[in-house]
Amino acid sequence: MQPSATVRILGIDPGSQRTGVGIIDVEPGGKLRHVHHQPLVLLGDGDFSLRLRRLLDGLTRLIEEYRPQEVAIERVFVGRSADSALKLGQARGAAISAVVLRDLPVSEYGAREVKLATVGTGAADKAQVQHMVCAMLGLSGKLQADAADALAIALTHAHVRAATQRLGADARLAWSRR
């Protein structure tokens, strides 16, 4: 069964200094269309709590302007210092809060799942992801890394939701290769 309306997806690549956002539309026939992308720069005057405020305010403005119906966010990968992981987790929590306060459904994807969905291998590097995001959405030029990652997260969600609709089952289990 084919969906009957265009669905707008907001992808979020959370960060404590910059959070990437990317918005795409998925048309009823499956065509993907770029809508918007940008990094939300969180650095500035004030302490870390003000960065979280800038994140909440920025996402709120984008949600109000672009009206996404679904949201996809990257899961936290803990590979750096404990302090960095905590700050990243807090930024991710602030982003999720901004979304759920508007009653939007949130799906989460790990970095390997995003790379698999966009490049075809979970071991892809950032340049490969950026290249494929541009190719899939018909964009030219070099994308800012955080915004490209956010678009890749939105594209991953579009692929997973299409597979789920086609199969009538939870395709995320198969997609994630767990």
Secondary structure in CASP SS format (residue, H / E / C, confidence):
PFRMAT SS
TARGET T0000
AUTHOR 0000-0000-0000
METHOD secondary structure of the structure
MODEL  1
M C 1.00
Q C 1.00
P C 1.00
S C 1.00
A C 1.00
T C 1.00
V E 1.00
R E 1.00
I E 1.00
L E 1.00
G E 1.00
I E 1.00
D E 1.00
P C 1.00
G C 1.00
S C 1.00
Q C 1.00
R E 1.00
T E 1.00
G E 1.00
V E 1.00
G E 1.00
I E 1.00
I E 1.00
D E 1.00
V E 1.00
E C 1.00
P C 1.00
G C 1.00
G C 1.00
K C 1.00
L E 1.00
R E 1.00
H E 1.00
V E 1.00
H E 1.00
H E 1.00
Q E 1.00
P E 1.00
L E 1.00
V E 1.00
L C 1.00
L C 1.00
G C 1.00
D C 1.00
G C 1.00
D C 1.00
F H 1.00
S H 1.00
L H 1.00
R H 1.00
L H 1.00
R H 1.00
R H 1.00
L H 1.00
L H 1.00
D H 1.00
G H 1.00
L H 1.00
T H 1.00
R H 1.00
L H 1.00
I H 1.00
E H 1.00
E H 1.00
Y H 1.00
R C 1.00
P C 1.00
Q C 1.00
E E 1.00
V E 1.00
A E 1.00
I E 1.00
E E 1.00
R C 1.00
V C 1.00
F C 1.00
V C 1.00
G C 1.00
R C 1.00
S C 1.00
A H 1.00
D H 1.00
S H 1.00
A H 1.00
L H 1.00
K H 1.00
L H 1.00
G H 1.00
Q H 1.00
A H 1.00
R H 1.00
G H 1.00
A H 1.00
A H 1.00
I H 1.00
S H 1.00
A H 1.00
V H 1.00
V H 1.00
L C 1.00
R C 1.00
D C 1.00
L C 1.00
P C 1.00
V E 1.00
S E 1.00
E E 1.00
Y E 1.00
G C 1.00
A H 1.00
R H 1.00
E H 1.00
V H 1.00
K H 1.00
L H 1.00
A H 1.00
T H 1.00
V H 1.00
G C 1.00
T C 1.00
G C 1.00
A C 1.00
A C 1.00
D C 1.00
K H 1.00
A H 1.00
Q H 1.00
V H 1.00
Q H 1.00
H H 1.00
M H 1.00
V H 1.00
C H 1.00
A H 1.00
M H 1.00
L H 1.00
G C 1.00
L C 1.00
S C 1.00
G C 1.00
K C 1.00
L C 1.00
Q C 1.00
A H 1.00
D H 1.00
A H 1.00
A H 1.00
D H 1.00
A H 1.00
L H 1.00
A H 1.00
I H 1.00
A H 1.00
L H 1.00
T H 1.00
H H 1.00
A H 1.00
H H 1.00
V H 1.00
R H 1.00
A H 1.00
A H 1.00
T H 1.00
Q H 1.00
R H 1.00
L H 1.00
G C 1.00
A C 1.00
D C 1.00
A H 1.00
R H 1.00
L H 1.00
A H 1.00
W H 1.00
S C 1.00
R C 1.00
R C 1.00
END
